[in-house]
Amino acid sequence: MFIAAFLVFSCKKKEQFNDVKLIGHAASGLDAETSPYHDNSQEAIDYAVHLEGIDGVEIDVQCSASGSMWLFHDELLNDDTKGEGCINSVNDDYLKTIFYNGLENEGLLKLADLDFPFATKTCFLDVRHYNSCTEQFLDQQTVINAIDTALTPFSLSEVTVVTNNPGWIHAFYLKGWKVYFEIGSANGYLNLGLLAETTGLCIRNSEIDRSEVESVKAAGKEVVIFEVRSPKGIRSALKKHPDYVLTDNLKAAIIEKYP
Amino acid sequence: MKFPVIMLLICCCAVSAKAQDSLVYRLGTQVVYHPYDLFTGFQAERENGTHQHQIGLSVGASTTFFQRRLYPQLHYQYGFHLVKKRWIQTGPLARLSLSTLRFNKQSSHGRSYQEEAFLGAYVGTGNRSRFRFSAGIGPAVEQNWSSAREKFVHSISWNTFAEISWSYAL
């Protein structure tokens, strides 16, 4: 019965998606059981970029009270580590002592210490702009300086940032960085007047359809789709032919891209 | 006070000696929860007294059936009955498992190899027809070819498994 089912499914027509680049969401997937490592760790980044078929990673960066960028996804350290507070409220010395919960016990990674020697791979920096502990917006110039400081050993040929704060786009653009705006609607993006200063939009898979992807591409902009985890979700994202798919299940995404 | 203890030891030895004499072969089926996939397949077991040797062949159900990409896993497991009654068997286990997945058909190096070793425990019920729950934890090594480094890179991590199986004594 298993063999029969396997043969039936094998006979389905295969569509090619060579125009879509696969990016590891939060390195090797966010809350991904299929990844052996914690998201946004050096181990997860190494694991992702060495998989044949993964074109890069997206990592979440937050600015510490010392003015350095650290890789961390959640708002509170308490959620995933034994630490307390927000990244923005604590200093580097404290963050150096923090490790993720779990069997691997990976340490928190400072952007300046990141090892990413891959000229052909893309690295998206999802930049956070809000301190949820103090309920205040961060100073953008401090964040820009922190990214600039981290760049020398970071060895990225170009900086690619993702932000959901429209007020931060202009300064990033003036730095000559590639900027992707995270928004919940393709039409909203096209009508917001931000096209000139952004490279494209970053949007959930459920919030965009194929015709909207084509509309954004027709405007000369790129589309990054995220929240793509299950094989069904990966398939639906690939069929929209965006420029990038940020996936939480790396191998499943490669299998779907190269059927 | 000594008498009951001696009687208990004699009884245990008698049960153990009887058990050691019995050689049973079993065939069965299993469902294994593993972080990478839900593996399902068949197993064969040789039970000699308190010692069990089991081999199993299974496939990752999600990858194999929903993504049409065969994801086989082979395992060997040794188990030792600390308690072996008609209605309950329990003890420690050691398991080795190997699996491979060709995740990228376009690349000649798009294959992943996973080797895992687990220590754990099991609890089962039934004699001729037996249901068993097993679980374990241990180190895992995943090997993937890296084009950037032009060599295999190894990812070493911890993994777990939990298995529900049914077997029948031949």
Interface residues (C-beta under 8 A of the other chain):
Chain A: F2 A5 F6 F9 S10 K12 E33 T34 P36 Y37 E43 D46 Y47 V49 H50 L51 E52 G53 L103 E104 P117 F118 P231 K232 K251 A252 I254 I255 E256 Y258 P259
Chain B: P35 Y36 V59 S62 T63 T64 F65 F66 Q67 R68 R69 L70 L101 F103 N104 K105 Q106 S107 H109 G110 S112 A140 E142 N144 W145 S146 S147 A148 R149 V153 S155 S157 W158 N159
